[in-house]
Amino acid sequence: MISNWKAIIAILVFLGIAIALPELTNPYYDHLLVLCLIYIIVGIAFNLYLGFLGELTMAHTAFFGLGGYASGLIAVKAGWPTGVGLLVDISICVVAALVLGLTALRLKGAYFVIITVAFLGIVAQLSTTLHDLTGSTSGLRGIPSPSFGFIDFDSTQRFYYLALGFLIVILILVYCLINSRVGRGFIAIRDNEPLANSLGINPFKYKMIGFVASAVICGTAGWLYAHYIHIMDPAIFGMGLLFDTIFIVILGGTGTLVGPIVGALVVVFGPELITEHIYKVDEAWRTAALALFMLGVIVLMPQGVWGFFKMRWMQYKHQDTGQSSPLGKASDFLRTFLGIGKGSGPKKDSA
């Protein structure tokens, strides 16, 4: 009960910080905050399938672009409200995920990855060839800011709160999904698919649920992106967003809800802080530095940044320190975090 109250208090504190952030930063960092929220949503979608089902897919960028293009076309070509565009966006992503899933989810490993890469290539090619609709390489321009009722989210701060609201709703829904019978089925399939199948858990059914859910979340992120940037172009289907999403999930920690949040903060704000406060570097060096940082995380923290801290904290909680003073607890936690044992020599086997 006490742990639950601690978790609730921590969530409320972080939520309060998130709400107050736009008032404490300049417009440029407000823009980065909006992009960070969108990246977190994409990371949650990717992590839902990779982290909880254990399957790698390259189709999430396609669903992201489909969502943005669908809503943009509804708003620009038909003049429909942005809320209707969101519903159309979700519907298209559901249908596309069902069609792709029926043909690809029975495959495993590299075969499944190849099918998703092919789907990404098809969607990217359509965004270029259908120039009368999409504007081809010039992009679909003039996508309006979203509005609901009498509220127009036409400023960076207002859009930040809109994206934050979407993120909170998505986090709650994914938390409920992961902690339900379906979520336990996800984890059983990830850990041992043949055993889960023998226990009556249908892998195809659960993979389809996870695939469709992650596609809808990606489509929602694409809706936010299109109505914030006001343009969609084929470059969105390139390797940039795909690699950034992989960075976010691996850096933060797969199979956790907090991991994509930590990873997105590092990917979005890390290079900016390095450039602004440490030294001036161009884009190529920033990308190289981020790649080296990711390599270091994979080697030293294979479970991700959040997973590493979580593991160390659990080790500390279960360690019998025998000290009650705050200084002693801090010392023991530092020892646990650094992986330093309490003793200086080899342990003797008990008789």
Secondary structure, DSSP 8 states (H G I E B T S, - for coil): -HHHHHHHHHHHHHHHHHHHHHHHS-HHHHHHHHHHHHHHHHHHHHHHHHHHH----S-HHHHHHHHHHHHHHHHHTS---HHHHHHHHHHHHHHHHHHHHHHHTT--THHHHHHHHHHHHHHHHHHHH-HHHH-GGG-EE-----EETTEE--SHHHHHHHHHHHHHHHHHHHHHHHTSHHHHHHHHHHH-HHHHHHTT--HHHHHHHHHHHHHHHHHHHHHHHHHHHSEE-GGGGSHHHHHHHHHHHHHH-TT-SSHHHHHHHHHHHHHHHIIIII----HHHHHHHHHHHHHHHHHH-TTHHHHHHHHHHHHHHTS-----SHHHHHHHHHHHHHT--S-SS------
